[in-house]
Amino acid sequence: MRWLAVRLGQALLTMLVALVALFILARLVPGDPLPSTDDDRPITPGQVARLRELYGLDQPLTVQLGRFLGGAVRGDLGSSIQYGRPVVEMVRERLPASLLLGTAVLVVNFSLGLWLGVLQARRRGRWPDRLLTFLSLGFYAMPAFWLGLMLILLFGLHLRWLPVSGFEDSSRALAGGALAMDRLRHLVLPVATLSLVTIAASMRYQRGAMIEALAQPFVTSARARGLTEERVVWGHAWRSALPPVLTLFGLWLPIVVVGSVFVEQVFAWPGLGSLAANAAGSRDYPVLMGTAVLATFVVVMGNLLSDAMLAWLDPRVRAT
């Protein structure tokens, strides 16, 4: 409990520092979120001044920061400058799509990536290891937006197997199983894009950790006792090789919430990543900081969760 209390205190301090830095950086970006009287819009300087007062942009930066942090603690992230809607409401609307995409990517990435990493370690130096290394590093080097466009051209426009944009088919009234299948078809290409460009890291981490684990004396002892190779690998060595991968899992957990900005833009996926990108382009500070609060919270809590899982799995970490 003392360890957990200390780590929670560190997490809260990290969140505070990160949010302050993000708030200042957002204000340093050139541009003004409010319309200018120089534009071809029927707006007067007095109306611009009232809008600036309404959103608190006429206050000093320290006052704006204090209001933002106080509102974040209360769960009030303000209203969008561009749409005039509460930021919490906009985030709540986009969150289900991001959770669906991010969770699917993590499940595919870590289930398939860990299995392939173990396969590489068991076939170290042979053709399966070399082929998987070549393919994984090749996809890892590809820009996500470029790979997404290529998949759209192949499976969406040429073969016409899968839809290329959106969360569901809005032209038809679907429900039940038909709606679930339609969303699954829309999910395939974004998940494939994100999984292909990120799976290399989990494979390489698992491969390296598994090679080290298979060389340990307790594995040799398990084999000497006559245990099957499958039980040696999955019952003994694999658990010892998990800690580095769990650290990577904590770092990638934010993808469950914010997804990938580039992939969401390419596939017109209505998630938080595209919401943050649009807010950054229009200098919509409340929306931008609202997504930043959620992303920062998930990053910090993901690291805390991975540390707790490491302590549960590895007695050496608990002793330390």
N, C-alpha and C positions, 0 to 999 in steps of 0.2 A: 504493500500500500504506500509506503514511503517512496519507493521508486516511481510508482504511478503518479503520486502527487508532484514529485520533482519534474517528471517528464511533462505533465500537464501544464505546470508553470512555465517551463521552457517553450512549450507549444504556443501558449497564449502570448508570450513575449515575442516569439517569432512572427506570429500573425500580426501583431501590432506594428512591428518594424516593417514588415512586408507591405501592409496596407498604407502606411505613411509614405513609404517610398513610391508605391504605385500612384497614390494620390498626387504627389508632387510631380512625378513624371508625366502624368496625364495633363496637368495644367501647363507644363512646359512645351507641349506640342503646339506648333503654330496653328493659328486659326481661331475662329470665334463660332460657338454653336448657335448664336443668335443671328437673325437676319440683319443685314446692313441696309441703311437708308440709301446707299449707292446702288443697290439692286433695283430691278424693275418690279418692286413689290410695293403695294400701297401701305407703307408703314412709316410712321413719323418718329423722330428722335425721342419724343416723349413716350411712345409705346415701347421702344427698345429699352428705355431706362426703366419702365415699369416691369418689363420682363426680366431685366437684369436683377432688379430688386426682388422679384418673385422667386427666382431660383437662387438667390443669395450670391450672385456673381459680382455684386458691387461691394462685398465685404472683403476684408483682408484675407490672405490665404490661410493664416492661422485660425481665423474664425470659421472659415469654410471647412477646414480640416476637423476642428472640434465638433461642428455640427454633424459632419459625416460620420465620425466615430461614435458620437452619441446616438445617432439614428441607427447605426449598424448594430449597436448593442441592444437596442429596443426592437430590432427587426424592421425598422423603417428605413428604406433605402432611397426615399424621395420619389419624384416623378420624372418621367422622361421629358427632356426638352423638346425632342422632335415629335413625339406622339401625345404628350400630355397625359400619359397613363402611369399608374404606380409601377415602379420598377419590380416590386415583389410579384405583382400580378403577371407582368411580362415574363419574368423568370419562371414562374410556376407553369405558364403555358408551354414554354420551350423545354422544360426539364424532362418530361416523359420521353421525347424523341432522343435527347442526348443520353438518357439512361439506357434506352433500348440499344442504341448504337454502341455506346461505350462498353456495356456489359457483354454484348455479343463479341466485341473485339477482344476483350480480356479473356473470355472463356476460350475462344478459338486460339488466341495467341499462346496462352499458358498451357492449355491441355495439349495442343499439338506441338508447341515449342518444347515443352519438357520431355515429351515422349521422343521427339526427334533428337533432342540433345542426348538422351540416354542411349538411343540407337547409335549416334555418332561415337559416343565414348566406348561402347561395346565393340564397334567396328573401327576403332581408331586406325587411321592410316590406310584403310581399305577403300574400295571404290564407293561404297555408300557414304562414308564420311567425306570423301573428297567431293562427290557430287552435291551433297547437301550443303557443304560449305560454299561451293561455287554458286549455287542457286540462291542461298540465303543472303550472302554478301552482295550478289548482283541486284536482288530486289531491294536490299537495304540502301544501296547507292542511288536508287531511282527516286526522283522527287515524287511525293505523293500525288500532287495534282496532275503530273504527267502520266503516271500509271493509271490514275482514275480516268483520264481522258482516253487512254488507249483501251481500257476495258469497256468504256462506253461505246467507242467505235466498233469494237469487235462483237460484244455480246448484246449491245443495245441497238445499234444502227445497222450492222451487217447481218448478224444472225437473227436479230429480233427475238432473243430469248427472254430478256429481262428488261424491266423499266429502267430508265436512265436518270430520273429525277423525282424528288418529292418523297413524302412519307407514306402516302397511300393514293389510290386512284380517286380523285375528287369528282370525277365525271359520273361515277356510279354510286348508288346507295347500297353499300355493303354492310353486312352485320354477321356476327358469330364467326363460324369457321371460314367463311369466304373473306371476311375482313382480315382475319389473322393470316391467311395464306397470301393475301394481297400485300400486306405489310412485310411479310417474310420475303417476298419476291423483290420488293423495293429495298430491302435490307442487304441483299446478297452482294451487290457491287460495292457499296461503301465499306462493308465489313471486310470483303476480300482485299480492297485497296489498303486499308489501314493494317490489316493483319500481315499482308505480304511485306510491307515496308518496315514492320516492327518486330516480326517474329525472329529475325536473325539474332537480336540481342538475347532473348530468352534461350535460344538454342545454344549460343556460344557460352553463356554463363553456365547453363546446365552441363554442357559438354566438359568444360574445364573443371567444374566442381566434381563431376562424376568420375573423371579420370583420376583426380586426386584421391577421391574416396575409395575407388577400386584398388588403389595401391597401398591402402592402410592395412596394418597387421590384423585388425579384427575381421576384415574380409577374407584374408588368407585363412584365419582360424575357422571362419564359418564354412569355407570350402573344405577344409580338412575334416570337419565334422560330418561331411557327406551331404550337406544341404544342396538342393538343386540350384542351378545357376539363376533361375528366375527369382527364387526366394532370397538368394544372396544379393541380387541386384536391387530388387524392389523392397525387400524386407529389412535390409541392413544398410547397403551403400546409399540408396536413394535418400533416405532420411538425413544422413550425414551430409549429403550434397545439396540440401534444400536452402540453407541460410543465405547464400549469395543471391539465389533466385527470389527469395522473399523480400530482400532489400530492393531488388528491381521491381517487384510487384508494388511495393509502397510508393515508388517513384512514378509508376505508370497509372496508379489508381485515379488521378485526376481525369484521365481520358474517359472515365465513366460519366463524368459530369459535363466537361466542356468539349469532349470529342476532339476533332481536328478541324481547325478553321479552314484549311485549304480543301479538305475532303468535303466538308459540309457545303462550301461554296460551289465546288464542282458539281455535286449531286443535288444542289438546292435542298439540302436536308435541313428541316426547320428546328435546329438545335441551338444550344447556347453559344457554340463557336461562331456560327454565322451571325447571331445576335450581337456578340461582342465585336465582330468585324465591322458590321454596319454602324454600330455605335461609335467605333473609333473613326470611321470615315466621316461621320457627321458631327464629331466632337460632342456627342451626347454623353456628358460626364456622368450623370447619375446611372445610366444603363451600363456604361463601361465599368464603373466602380462596383455596381451590383454584381456583375459577373465575376469581377476580380475578387470580391469578398467570398463568393462561393468556391471559386477555384483555389484560393489561398487556404480556406478551411479544409478542403479535401486533401490538398498537398500535405498540410501539417498533420492532419489526422491519419493520412495514409502512412506517413513515416512513423508515427506513434504506433499504429497497428502493426507495421512490419517489425518494429523493435519488440513489441509484446509477443509476437509470434516467434521471433528468434529466441527470446528468453524462455518461452514455453518448450521449444524444441531442443535447445542446446543447453545442457547443464553448466557449461563453462561460462555462458553469458550470465546466467543467474548468479553464479558464484562471484563474477566480477561486479 
